[in-house]
Amino acid sequence: MATTPMRQMSQVSKNEATTFSLRGAQLLKRGATMESIGLADNLWAHIKIYSSGGENGLHKHDKEDHVFLVLQGKAIFEFGDGSKKVAAPFEGVFLPRGTLYRFQADPADNLVMFRVGGAQVTNPADVDPRFKMPRELMGSRTDKESREADHKSASNGAHSEPVEIWPGRFFAGE
């Protein structure tokens, strides 16, 4: 069994049991990051950190079920039916495939979330190198405008907006 420190998460293998710790994740002055924690054929996990912003366009994933668990800060989730949920630390949302949602970070503190996704994947070997998840799920967002809004708001870790770390500030006090 391999143990992977937070600063080496992108090297996680999908072929062996792996332990991990989210302690020591770098907090941000600006921007957002998404770091892979683990990847298996039909399951993947990430830590997502937002200094502000979020996934601002209402969207859904047609093939993926996923869960967000807030570890630090607050996330304001809004759903397709107009309902809202403010998720504080150790609260989250479970999103079955096809559920419309978006979220915004409360700018008072960095939003640190644990995200787990799963789906029946037809080609698990075709992994997007940026997100460490099956490429076929990257296109599952059905609203092109929501994807563009996310990129403009620097929300998903693959954006062109610069990320500025917060020197000496880490999740869980490391």
C-alpha positions as CSV (number, residue, x, y, z in Angstrom):
1,M,0.0,0.0,0.0
2,A,1.4,3.4,-1.0
3,T,1.0,6.5,1.1
4,T,0.7,9.7,-0.8
5,P,1.4,13.1,0.8
6,M,-0.9,16.0,-0.2
7,R,1.8,17.7,-2.3
8,Q,2.2,14.6,-4.5
9,M,-1.5,13.7,-5.1
10,S,-1.2,14.0,-8.9
11,Q,1.0,10.9,-8.9
12,V,-1.7,8.6,-7.4
13,S,-1.9,5.2,-9.1
14,K,-5.2,3.7,-10.0
15,N,-3.8,0.2,-9.7
16,E,-3.1,-0.1,-5.9
17,A,-4.6,0.8,-2.6
18,T,-3.5,4.2,-1.6
19,T,-3.8,6.1,1.7
20,F,-3.9,9.9,1.6
21,S,-4.2,13.0,3.8
22,L,-5.7,16.3,2.9
23,R,-3.7,18.0,5.5
24,G,-1.3,20.5,4.0
25,A,-3.3,21.5,1.0
26,Q,-2.2,24.9,-0.1
27,L,-4.7,27.7,0.6
28,L,-5.1,30.5,-2.0
29,K,-5.2,34.3,-2.1
30,R,-6.7,34.1,-5.6
31,G,-8.0,31.5,-8.0
32,A,-9.0,27.9,-7.6
33,T,-7.3,24.5,-7.7
34,M,-8.4,20.9,-8.2
35,E,-6.0,18.1,-7.2
36,S,-6.5,14.4,-7.8
37,I,-6.6,12.2,-4.7
38,G,-7.2,8.9,-6.4
39,L,-8.5,7.3,-9.6
40,A,-10.0,3.9,-10.3
41,D,-11.9,2.7,-13.3
42,N,-15.3,3.9,-12.0
43,L,-14.4,6.1,-9.1
44,W,-12.3,9.2,-8.6
45,A,-11.7,11.8,-5.9
46,H,-10.4,15.3,-5.8
47,I,-9.7,18.1,-3.4
48,K,-11.0,21.4,-4.7
49,I,-10.0,24.8,-3.2
50,Y,-11.5,28.1,-4.1
51,S,-10.5,31.6,-2.9
52,S,-13.8,32.8,-4.4
53,G,-16.1,31.9,-7.2
54,G,-17.4,28.4,-7.8
55,E,-19.2,26.5,-10.4
56,N,-21.5,29.4,-11.3
57,G,-23.4,28.1,-14.3
58,L,-26.4,25.9,-13.6
59,H,-25.4,22.5,-15.1
60,K,-25.7,18.7,-14.7
61,H,-23.6,15.7,-15.3
62,D,-25.5,13.1,-17.3
63,K,-23.2,10.2,-16.7
64,E,-21.6,10.9,-13.3
65,D,-23.0,10.7,-9.7
66,H,-20.9,12.8,-7.3
67,V,-20.6,14.1,-3.8
68,F,-19.2,17.4,-2.5
69,L,-18.2,17.5,1.2
70,V,-17.2,20.9,2.6
71,L,-14.1,20.7,4.8
72,Q,-13.5,24.5,5.3
73,G,-15.4,27.6,4.5
74,K,-19.0,27.6,3.1
75,A,-20.5,26.7,-0.2
76,I,-23.9,28.0,-1.4
77,F,-25.5,25.4,-3.6
78,E,-28.4,26.2,-5.8
79,F,-30.5,23.5,-7.6
80,G,-32.6,23.3,-10.7
81,D,-35.8,23.5,-8.7
82,G,-34.7,26.9,-7.2
83,S,-33.9,25.5,-3.8
84,K,-30.7,26.4,-2.0
85,K,-28.4,24.8,0.6
86,V,-25.6,26.5,2.5
87,A,-23.0,23.8,3.3
88,A,-20.7,24.5,6.2
89,P,-17.8,22.3,7.3
90,F,-18.6,18.6,7.4
91,E,-21.8,19.1,5.4
92,G,-22.3,18.5,1.7
93,V,-24.5,17.4,-1.1
94,F,-25.1,14.2,-3.0
95,L,-25.8,14.7,-6.7
96,P,-27.2,11.8,-8.6
97,R,-26.5,12.0,-12.4
98,G,-28.8,14.5,-14.1
99,T,-29.2,16.8,-11.1
100,L,-29.0,20.5,-12.0
101,Y,-26.8,22.5,-9.7
102,R,-24.3,25.2,-9.2
103,F,-22.4,26.6,-6.2
104,Q,-20.6,29.7,-5.0
105,A,-17.9,30.0,-2.4
106,D,-18.5,32.3,0.6
107,P,-15.6,34.7,0.1
108,A,-15.0,35.0,3.9
109,D,-12.6,32.1,3.8
110,N,-11.1,29.6,1.3
111,L,-13.6,26.9,0.4
112,V,-12.0,23.5,0.7
113,M,-14.1,20.6,-0.6
114,F,-13.6,16.8,-1.0
115,R,-15.3,15.7,-4.3
116,V,-16.0,12.1,-5.2
117,G,-17.4,11.0,-8.5
118,G,-18.4,7.7,-10.0
119,A,-20.0,6.3,-13.2
120,Q,-20.1,3.3,-15.4
121,V,-17.2,4.3,-17.7
122,T,-16.9,2.7,-21.1
123,N,-13.2,3.5,-21.7
124,P,-11.5,3.9,-18.3
125,A,-8.0,4.1,-19.9
126,D,-8.9,7.5,-21.6
127,V,-8.2,9.8,-18.7
128,D,-8.0,13.6,-19.0
129,P,-4.6,14.5,-17.7
130,R,-5.7,17.8,-16.2
131,F,-8.6,16.4,-14.1
132,K,-7.5,12.8,-13.6
133,M,-10.9,11.5,-14.5
134,P,-12.3,9.8,-17.6
135,R,-12.4,12.1,-20.6
136,E,-15.9,11.0,-21.6
137,L,-17.3,12.6,-18.5
138,M,-15.6,15.9,-19.1
139,G,-18.2,16.5,-21.9
140,S,-21.2,15.6,-19.7
141,R,-21.9,19.1,-18.7
142,T,-24.9,19.9,-20.9
143,D,-24.9,23.7,-20.9
144,K,-22.0,25.3,-22.9
145,E,-22.7,28.7,-21.4
146,S,-22.3,27.2,-17.9
147,R,-18.8,25.9,-18.8
148,E,-17.8,29.2,-20.2
149,A,-19.1,31.1,-17.2
150,D,-17.1,28.7,-14.9
151,H,-13.9,29.4,-16.9
152,K,-14.4,33.1,-16.8
153,S,-15.0,33.1,-13.0
154,A,-11.8,30.9,-12.5
155,S,-13.8,28.2,-10.9
156,N,-12.7,24.8,-11.9
157,G,-8.9,24.5,-11.7
158,A,-8.4,24.3,-15.5
159,H,-9.0,28.0,-16.1
160,S,-6.6,30.5,-17.5
161,E,-6.9,32.8,-14.5
162,P,-3.8,32.9,-12.3
163,V,-3.7,31.1,-9.0
164,E,-2.0,32.9,-6.2
165,I,-1.0,30.8,-3.2
166,W,-1.3,32.1,0.4
167,P,2.2,31.6,1.8
168,G,2.3,29.8,5.1
169,R,-1.5,29.0,5.0
170,F,-2.5,25.4,4.6
171,F,-5.7,23.3,5.2
172,A,-5.8,21.7,8.6
173,G,-3.0,23.8,10.0
174,E,0.0,22.1,8.5
